Amino acid sequence: MISPLSNLSSKAYTKAVKPLLFKQQPDTVHERLLQIGSRLQRLWVVRNLVHGVWAYENSAILGQEVLGISFRNPIGLSAGFDKNFELLPMLKSIGFGFMEGGSLTHEPCAGNPKPWFYRLPKTKSLVVYAGLANQGVTKIIERIKDYKPSTFTDFPLNLSVAKTNSKAAANEAEAIADYVGSLAQIKEAAVGSMITLNISCPNTFGGEPFTTPEMLERLLQKVDGVHMPQPIFIKMPADLDWPGFDKLLSVAAKHQIAGITISNLTKDRGQAKLMDQLPVTVKGGLSGKPTWELSNNLIRQTYKKYHARFVIIGVGGVFSAEDAYTKIKLGATLVELITGLIFEGPQLIGQINQALAALLERDGYQTIHDAIGVDS
């Protein structure tokens, strides 16, 4: 059971901490959170305190084995927050069942010119323009291997892999070599429980070349040749209609792809239900609630056609247990979030898990597995 302090910290975050943070530039807040969190997580007293106050454990109903990997709960961090895998112990302590770090690329990348983030508070969204900033696969592998093995006990690590955001990796051959080079190093280092191929980052040189069936086919042929021991997922775009999305799934189904992550940021501002003013000078894709219906519709249709073939990770607009439950009932086995964490606070993860267990019990399900896809 979550400590009563969780509810108090939720109110404190909403009434005091969040207003202070939201007065600062979001890039600055993100950097400071990484710096402070990486220092605090070195203290076992802090990790234990955080876990005791915020995390919720109920593996009997929330736990599941997916693709041979054990998850103590289905709520994970999405890629884009911990780009360089710096906060693993702390993220585990606050109650995440797994995390997706990165996206990492073969070469270090400074990302796009800042600012990377712009808040849309009423819309419950961030405009994201980071451009795959990361320290590169070599340094990130070294960092992962420096963590104690116990860090990964009941905490699977999902490595998001993309092509380096540079002109050199913008053509097809170099982009594919970039993906394959990272995968080969990950395989040799034997790190990570899962791999996600990010083919849909909207803010890079060359756009999203592997979101066409022909290009995806060529990429996956080379990925198959690496023979990764970890199950591989594909992070899909949000803005494709179902026929176009289905064509990509049909290609993925012919290859060594175990799962589909639905979905990435949306670029379609014309269709997004914005409740804030968004200057045209602000670049980037939209996270959070503007992706909610897009991802849900794609999850539903993917599960209907491919539930026997792919495991689905649902991403987009999750701010509560009810949101996570909706994605699970539409067909997601696992759920990831970032924007909800930023808007609601770190205690949200345990609160989602506790309320999700209650929702499952209310509806008569013995385990979370029983609820997957019931509304598709």
DRENTI-715839 format. One record per residue (C-alpha): residue number from 0; residue in one letter; x, y, z. Coordinates in Angstrom, 1 decimal, m for minus. Each point is the difference from the previous one (the first is absolute). Layout:
N
k  r  c1  c2  c3
NUM  a  X  Y  Z .
...
END
This chain:
376
k  r  c1  c2  c3
0  m  0.0  0.0  0.0 .
1  i  1.2  3.5  m0.8 .
2  s  0.9  2.2  3.0 .
3  p  m2.6  2.7  0.9 .
4  l  2.9  2.4  m0.8 .
5  s  m0.5  m0.7  m3.7 .
6  n  m3.3  1.9  0.1 .
7  l  1.6  2.8  1.9 .
8  s  2.9  0.2  m2.5 .
9  s  m2.5  0.0  m2.8 .
10  k  m1.7  3.1  1.4 .
11  a  3.4  1.6  0.8 .
12  y  1.1  m0.6  m3.6 .
13  t  m3.2  1.5  m1.5 .
14  k  m0.2  3.0  2.4 .
15  a  3.6  0.9  0.6 .
16  v  2.7  m1.9  m2.0 .
17  k  m1.6  0.0  m3.4 .
18  p  m0.8  3.8  0.0 .
19  l  3.6  0.7  0.8 .
20  l  1.3  m2.4  m2.6 .
21  f  m2.3  1.3  m2.7 .
22  k  1.2  3.5  0.5 .
23  q  3.4  m1.2  m1.2 .
24  q  1.0  m0.9  m3.6 .
25  p  m0.7  m3.7  m0.4 .
26  d  3.4  m0.8  m1.4 .
27  t  1.6  1.4  3.2 .
28  v  m2.4  m2.0  2.2 .
29  h  0.8  m3.2  m1.9 .
30  e  3.7  0.5  0.3 .
31  r  m0.2  0.7  3.8 .
32  l  m2.2  m3.0  0.6 .
33  l  2.5  m2.3  m1.7 .
34  q  2.9  1.6  2.0 .
35  i  m1.8  m0.2  3.4 .
36  g  m1.5  m3.4  m0.6 .
37  s  3.3  m1.6  m1.0 .
38  r  1.6  1.3  3.2 .
39  l  m2.8  m1.0  2.3 .
40  q  m0.4  m3.5  m1.4 .
41  r  3.5  m0.9  1.3 .
42  l  m1.3  0.0  3.5 .
43  w  m1.9  m3.2  0.9 .
44  v  m1.8  1.8  2.7 .
45  v  m1.6  2.4  m2.5 .
46  r  m0.8  m2.9  m2.4 .
47  n  m1.7  m1.9  2.8 .
48  l  m1.9  3.0  1.3 .
49  v  m1.2  0.9  m3.5 .
50  h  m1.1  m3.6  m0.6 .
51  g  m1.8  m0.2  3.3 .
52  v  m1.9  3.2  m0.5 .
53  w  m0.9  m0.2  m3.7 .
54  a  0.3  m3.5  m1.4 .
55  y  m2.8  m2.5  0.0 .
56  e  0.7  m3.8  m0.2 .
57  n  m2.7  m2.5  m0.9 .
58  s  1.6  m2.5  m2.4 .
59  a  m2.8  m2.5  0.6 .
60  i  m2.3  2.0  m2.1 .
61  l  2.3  2.5  m1.9 .
62  g  2.9  m2.4  m0.7 .
63  q  0.4  m1.8  m3.3 .
64  e  2.6  m1.8  m2.1 .
65  v  0.3  1.5  m3.4 .
66  l  2.3  m1.5  m2.7 .
67  g  1.8  m1.9  2.8 .
68  i  0.5  3.2  2.0 .
69  s  m1.5  0.5  3.5 .
70  f  m1.7  3.3  0.7 .
71  r  m1.2  0.8  3.5 .
72  n  m2.4  2.6  m1.4 .
73  p  m0.9  1.2  m3.5 .
74  i  0.9  3.7  0.4 .
75  g  3.2  1.1  m1.7 .
76  l  1.8  3.2  m0.8 .
77  s  0.0  0.9  m3.6 .
78  a  3.1  1.0  m2.0 .
79  g  0.9  3.7  0.0 .
80  f  0.3  0.8  3.7 .
81  d  3.1  m1.9  1.0 .
82  k  1.9  0.3  m3.3 .
83  n  3.3  m1.2  1.4 .
84  f  m1.2  m2.6  2.5 .
85  e  1.1  2.0  3.0 .
86  l  m2.9  m0.6  2.4 .
87  l  m0.6  m3.7  0.0 .
88  p  0.1  m0.6  3.8 .
89  m  m2.2  3.0  0.7 .
90  l  m2.6  m0.9  m2.6 .
91  k  m0.2  m3.5  1.4 .
92  s  m0.4  1.4  3.5 .
93  i  m3.0  2.2  m0.9 .
94  g  m1.9  m3.1  m1.2 .
95  f  0.5  m0.4  m3.7 .
96  g  m0.3  m3.6  m1.1 .
97  f  2.5  0.6  m2.8 .
98  m  1.5  2.8  m2.0 .
99  e  0.9  0.9  m3.5 .
100  g  3.1  2.2  m0.2 .
101  g  1.4  2.0  m2.9 .
102  s  m0.4  0.1  m2.9 .
103  l  3.7  m0.8  m0.3 .
104  t  1.8  0.2  m3.4 .
105  h  3.3  m1.3  m1.3 .
106  e  1.7  3.3  0.2 .
107  p  m0.3  2.6  2.7 .
108  c  m2.5  2.7  m1.0 .
109  a  m0.5  3.5  1.5 .
110  g  m3.6  0.1  m1.2 .
111  n  m1.9  2.9  m1.5 .
112  p  0.6  3.6  1.0 .
113  k  m1.7  0.8  3.3 .
114  p  m2.6  0.5  1.4 .
115  w  m1.0  m3.7  m0.3 .
116  f  m3.2  0.3  2.0 .
117  y  m3.0  2.3  0.1 .
118  r  m2.9  m0.6  2.5 .
119  l  m3.7  0.1  m0.9 .
120  p  m1.5  m0.3  3.5 .
121  k  m3.7  0.2  m0.8 .
122  t  0.5  m2.5  m2.9 .
123  k  2.0  m2.3  2.2 .
124  s  2.8  m0.2  m2.5 .
125  l  3.6  0.8  m0.7 .
126  v  1.4  1.1  m3.3 .
127  v  3.2  m2.0  m0.4 .
128  y  2.9  0.9  m2.3 .
129  a  2.9  m1.8  1.6 .
130  g  1.2  m1.7  m3.2 .
131  l  1.4  m3.2  1.5 .
132  a  2.6  1.7  2.2 .
133  n  2.1  m2.7  1.7 .
134  q  3.5  m0.9  0.8 .
135  g  0.2  m2.9  m2.5 .
136  v  m0.2  m3.7  0.4 .
137  t  3.6  m0.6  1.2 .
138  k  m0.2  2.3  3.0 .
139  i  m3.6  m1.0  0.9 .
140  i  1.0  m3.7  0.0 .
141  e  2.8  0.8  2.4 .
142  r  m2.4  1.8  2.3 .
143  i  m2.5  m2.9  0.0 .
144  k  2.7  m2.5  0.8 .
145  d  1.1  2.1  2.9 .
146  y  m3.3  m0.5  1.8 .
147  k  m0.3  m2.7  2.6 .
148  p  m1.6  m3.2  m1.3 .
149  s  m2.7  0.4  2.6 .
150  t  m1.2  3.2  m1.8 .
151  f  m1.5  m2.3  m2.7 .
152  t  m1.7  m2.4  2.4 .
153  d  m3.8  0.3  m0.7 .
154  f  0.9  3.1  m2.2 .
155  p  0.4  m0.9  m3.7 .
156  l  1.9  2.5  m2.0 .
157  n  m1.3  1.0  m3.5 .
158  l  2.7  1.5  m2.3 .
159  s  m1.5  2.4  m2.6 .
160  v  2.3  0.1  m3.1 .
161  a  m0.2  2.6  m2.7 .
162  k  2.2  1.3  m2.8 .
163  t  2.4  2.8  0.8 .
164  n  m1.6  3.4  m0.6 .
165  s  2.6  1.2  m2.5 .
166  k  0.4  0.6  m3.7 .
167  a  2.5  m2.9  m0.2 .
168  a  m2.8  m2.4  1.1 .
169  a  m2.7  1.5  m2.1 .
170  n  0.3  m2.2  m3.0 .
171  e  m1.4  m3.5  0.0 .
172  a  3.3  m2.1  0.1 .
173  e  1.5  2.1  2.8 .
174  a  m3.2  0.1  2.0 .
175  i  m0.3  m3.8  m0.1 .
176  a  3.7  m0.4  0.9 .
177  d  m0.6  2.3  2.9 .
178  y  m2.8  m2.1  1.4 .
179  v  1.9  m3.3  m0.6 .
180  g  3.2  1.4  1.5 .
181  s  m1.8  0.8  3.2 .
182  l  m1.7  m3.3  0.2 .
183  a  3.2  m1.9  m0.6 .
184  q  1.6  1.8  3.0 .
185  i  m3.0  m0.6  2.2 .
186  k  0.1  m3.7  m0.9 .
187  e  3.7  m0.2  0.8 .
188  a  m0.4  1.8  3.3 .
189  a  m3.0  m2.2  0.9 .
190  v  m2.0  2.9  1.6 .
191  g  m3.7  0.6  0.0 .
192  s  m3.0  m2.2  0.2 .
193  m  m1.8  1.4  m3.1 .
194  i  0.9  2.1  m3.0 .
195  t  m2.3  2.6  m1.7 .
196  l  0.8  1.3  m3.5 .
197  n  m1.1  3.6  m0.1 .
198  i  m0.9  0.6  m3.6 .
199  s  m2.3  2.9  0.6 .
200  c  1.9  2.9  1.7 .
201  p  m1.5  3.0  m1.8 .
202  n  2.8  2.5  0.6 .
203  t  3.1  m1.3  m1.8 .
204  f  2.0  0.3  m3.2 .
205  g  m1.6  m2.0  m2.7 .
206  g  m3.4  m0.2  1.7 .
207  e  m1.5  m3.4  0.6 .
208  p  1.3  m2.1  m2.9 .
209  f  m0.8  m3.4  1.4 .
210  t  m3.7  0.8  0.3 .
211  t  m0.6  m1.3  m3.5 .
212  p  m0.4  m3.7  m0.6 .
213  e  2.9  m0.2  m2.5 .
214  m  2.5  1.7  2.2 .
215  l  m1.2  m1.8  3.1 .
216  e  0.5  m3.3  m1.8 .
217  r  3.6  0.9  m0.8 .
218  l  0.7  1.0  3.6 .
219  l  m1.5  m3.1  1.5 .
220  q  1.9  m2.3  m2.3 .
221  k  3.2  1.4  1.4 .
222  v  m1.3  m0.1  3.5 .
223  d  m0.9  m3.6  m0.4 .
224  g  3.6  m0.7  m0.9 .
225  v  1.3  1.2  3.4 .
226  h  m2.0  m2.8  1.7 .
227  m  m0.7  2.0  3.2 .
228  p  m0.7  m2.2  3.0 .
229  q  m2.4  2.6  1.5 .
230  p  m3.6  0.4  m1.4 .
231  i  m0.2  2.9  m2.3 .
232  f  m2.8  2.6  m0.2 .
233  i  m0.7  2.7  m2.5 .
234  k  m1.0  3.5  1.2 .
235  m  m2.7  1.0  m2.5 .
236  p  m1.1  3.4  m1.3 .
237  a  m3.3  1.5  1.3 .
238  d  m1.2  1.8  m3.1 .
239  l  m0.4  m2.8  m2.5 .
240  d  m3.5  m1.1  m0.9 .
241  w  m0.9  m3.7  0.6 .
242  p  0.7  m1.2  m3.6 .
243  g  3.5  1.6  0.1 .
244  f  0.7  m1.2  3.5 .
245  d  m1.2  m3.5  m0.9 .
246  k  2.4  m0.2  m2.9 .
247  l  2.9  0.6  2.4 .
248  l  m1.3  m2.7  2.3 .
249  s  m0.2  m2.4  m2.9 .
250  v  3.7  0.6  m0.7 .
251  a  0.9  m0.4  3.7 .
252  a  m1.9  m3.2  0.3 .
253  k  2.3  m1.6  m2.6 .
254  h  3.1  0.7  2.2 .
255  q  1.4  m0.6  3.4 .
256  i  m2.2  2.6  1.7 .
257  a  m1.7  m1.0  3.2 .
258  g  m2.0  3.1  0.8 .
259  i  m1.3  3.4  m1.0 .
260  t  0.1  3.2  2.0 .
261  i  m2.9  2.3  m0.8 .
262  s  0.7  2.8  m0.4 .
263  n  2.5  2.9  m0.3 .
264  l  m0.7  3.7  0.0 .
265  t  m2.6  1.6  m2.3 .
266  k  1.1  2.6  m2.5 .
267  d  m3.5  0.9  m1.1 .
268  r  m0.8  3.2  1.8 .
269  g  m3.0  0.6  m2.2 .
270  q  m1.8  m3.0  1.4 .
271  a  1.2  0.4  3.6 .
272  k  m2.5  1.4  2.5 .
273  l  2.2  2.7  1.4 .
274  m  m1.2  2.0  3.0 .
275  d  3.1  2.2  0.2 .
276  q  1.5  2.5  m2.5 .
277  l  2.8  m1.7  m1.9 .
278  p  2.2  2.5  m1.9 .
279  v  0.9  m1.1  m3.5 .
280  t  3.7  0.6  0.9 .
281  v  0.0  m2.8  2.5 .
282  k  1.2  m3.1  m1.8 .
283  g  m0.6  m3.7  0.9 .
284  g  m2.5  m2.7  0.4 .
285  l  m2.8  m0.2  2.6 .
286  s  0.0  m2.4  2.9 .
287  g  m2.7  m0.8  2.6 .
288  k  m3.7  0.4  m0.6 .
289  p  0.2  1.0  m3.7 .
290  t  1.2  m3.6  m0.7 .
291  w  m2.7  m1.6  2.2 .
292  e  m2.6  m0.8  m2.6 .
293  l  2.5  m0.6  m2.8 .
294  s  1.9  m2.7  2.0 .
295  n  m3.2  m1.6  1.4 .
296  n  m1.5  m0.4  m3.5 .
297  l  3.2  m1.6  m1.3 .
298  i  0.4  m2.2  3.1 .
299  r  m3.6  m1.3  m0.5 .
300  q  0.4  m0.8  m3.7 .
301  t  3.5  m1.5  0.4 .
302  y  m1.3  m2.3  2.8 .
303  k  m2.9  m1.1  m2.1 .
304  k  2.1  m1.1  m2.9 .
305  y  3.4  m0.9  1.6 .
306  h  m0.6  m1.0  3.6 .
307  a  1.3  m3.5  m0.7 .
308  r  3.1  1.4  m1.6 .
309  f  1.1  3.2  1.9 .
310  v  0.2  1.1  3.6 .
311  i  m1.2  3.6  0.2 .
312  i  1.5  2.8  2.2 .
313  g  m2.5  2.9  0.3 .
314  v  1.3  3.5  0.2 .
315  g  m1.7  3.4  m0.2 .
316  g  m2.1  2.1  2.4 .
317  v  0.2  m2.1  3.1 .
318  f  m0.6  2.1  3.1 .
319  s  m2.0  m2.4  2.2 .
320  a  m0.8  m3.6  0.7 .
321  e  m3.1  0.3  m2.0 .
322  d  2.1  1.1  m3.0 .
323  a  2.3  m2.9  0.4 .
324  y  m2.9  m2.4  0.4 .
325  t  m1.6  1.3  m3.2 .
326  k  3.2  m0.8  m2.0 .
327  i  0.2  m3.5  1.6 .
328  k  m3.6  m0.8  m0.8 .
329  l  0.6  1.1  m3.6 .
330  g  2.9  m2.4  m0.3 .
331  a  3.1  1.4  1.6 .
332  t  1.9  m2.5  2.2 .
333  l  2.3  2.7  1.3 .
334  v  m0.4  3.8  0.4 .
335  e  2.6  2.7  m0.1 .
336  l  m0.2  3.7  0.9 .
337  i  2.0  3.2  0.4 .
338  t  m2.2  3.1  m0.2 .
339  g  m2.3  m1.3  2.8 .
340  l  3.0  m0.3  2.3 .
341  i  1.0  3.5  m0.7 .
342  f  m3.4  1.5  0.4 .
343  e  m1.2  m2.1  3.0 .
344  g  3.2  m0.7  1.9 .
345  p  2.2  m3.1  0.8 .
346  q  m2.6  m1.5  2.4 .
347  l  m2.3  m0.5  m3.0 .
348  i  1.6  m3.4  m0.9 .
349  g  m0.9  m1.7  3.3 .
350  q  m3.4  1.6  0.0 .
351  i  m0.7  m1.3  m3.5 .
352  n  1.0  m3.5  1.0 .
353  q  m2.1  0.0  3.2 .
354  a  m3.1  1.3  m1.8 .
355  l  0.6  m2.3  m3.0 .
356  a  0.0  m3.0  2.4 .
357  a  m3.2  1.2  1.5 .
358  l  m1.6  0.4  m3.5 .
359  l  1.0  m3.5  m0.9 .
360  e  m1.5  m1.4  3.2 .
361  r  m3.2  2.0  m0.5 .
362  d  m0.5  m1.5  m3.4 .
363  g  0.7  m3.5  1.2 .
364  y  3.3  m0.6  m1.6 .
365  q  2.5  m2.3  1.8 .
366  t  3.0  1.5  m1.8 .
367  i  0.8  2.8  m2.4 .
368  h  0.4  m2.5  m2.8 .
369  d  m3.7  m0.7  0.1 .
370  a  m0.9  3.6  m0.8 .
371  i  2.3  0.4  m3.1 .
372  g  m2.1  0.7  m3.1 .
373  v  m3.4  m0.5  1.5 .
374  d  m1.3  3.2  m1.7 .
375  s  1.5  m0.5  m3.4 .
END
